[in-house]
Amino acid sequence: MADPIENENPLDDKVEVRGQVVVVLTNTTTGKKRTYEARNLVTTAGSQYYAERGALLTSGTPIGPVPSNFTDTNGVPDMVMELWSDAGTPNSAPAIGNDYDDMLGTLATGSSQAIDGTYPLVNDTGDADNTGDGPEVLTYRVSYATGDANLANISDVILTNPSPGAAEPLLMHAEFGAPFTKTSADTLKVFVNHTFSTP
């Protein structure tokens, strides 16, 4: 019988995308920071997006093929982050097949915002609040002002296409084990980190 090692093929390695969300609430009166972390799940649509990004082999404008979702017509990343509470009908638990129809709770008013202009970044060493950064980590960040996204018991974070409607795909979905509350006394930064690695 052949040695099993002879049948192993290193080209069979699969790249996995593993995610961590880091939330930093800062009280503008006291300066006190509160940090919350959660694992996030990259959906099927998100995995397709990363595969399509890896297939950008031509030059020009637009660079082709342009991914099906989460970019503008030139292939530039274009997505929004949203924060949700499980108030009312709870949101569905994160799952690879989730889409916008699975967000059933309460959307935080003013939370549907574009990714910060300097992001996405690889190896986000410029913001010390992002404890999930690293050389193989892609980071998205949204910064919320005191008047944005004020809601009790925020439980879920998603990235999706701009102006999402019914059945809109999600790039990722995270759910916090312990929800947090943002008030008008707080600013908020939300980091969505995706680590690319082989198992």
C-alpha positions, 0 to 999 in steps of 0.5 A, a space after each residue: 500500500 502506498 505511503 499516504 504522503 505520496 498521495 498528498 498534493 500541496 496544491 489541494 490546500 484551500 484558502 479560508 477567510 476567517 473574520 473578527 469584528 472589533 467595536 470601539 465605543 468612546 465616550 466623548 465626555 470621559 474619554 473612556 473606551 469600551 471594546 467588543 469583539 465577535 467572530 464574523 462569517 463570510 457568506 457565499 456571496 462574500 467568498 465569490 467576491 474575494 474569488 472574483 477579486 483574485 481574478 482581476 487579470 486585465 488592466 484598464 478602466 474598468 478592470 475586468 472582470 468586475 465582481 458581481 457585488 460590493 464594487 462600483 462599475 470600475 471594480 472599486 470596493 463599494 459597500 455599506 456597513 449596517 448595525 442591527 438590534 435583535 429587537 422585535 423579530 430577531 435577526 437570523 443567526 450568521 450563516 453562509 447563505 444569509 442575505 438582507 432578508 435575514 435582517 429582521 430586527 431593528 436597523 440603527 438609524 444612520 448606521 448605513 454608511 460607506 467604508 471609511 475613505 482610507 479603507 479597506 487596508 491590508 495590515 492596518 497598523 495605523 489605528 491602534 484600536 484595531 486589535 485584529 490587524 495583521 500582515 494577512 488581514 484585510 480590514 474594513 472600518 466605519 467611523 460613526 459620529 455621536 449622532 449616528 447609529 444610536 441604539 440599544 442592544 446592537 447585536 449584528 453587523 453586516 456589510 452589503 451593497 449600497 442602498 440594500 433592498 430585499 434579498 440583497 447579498 451580504 459580504 459578511 454577518 457577525 452577531 455579538 454574544 453580548 449586545 452593546 448600546 451606543 448613545 449620543 455621547 459616544 463615537 464608534 469605530 467598527 473594524 471588520 477583519 478578514 484573515 486569509 490563511 490555509 487550514 
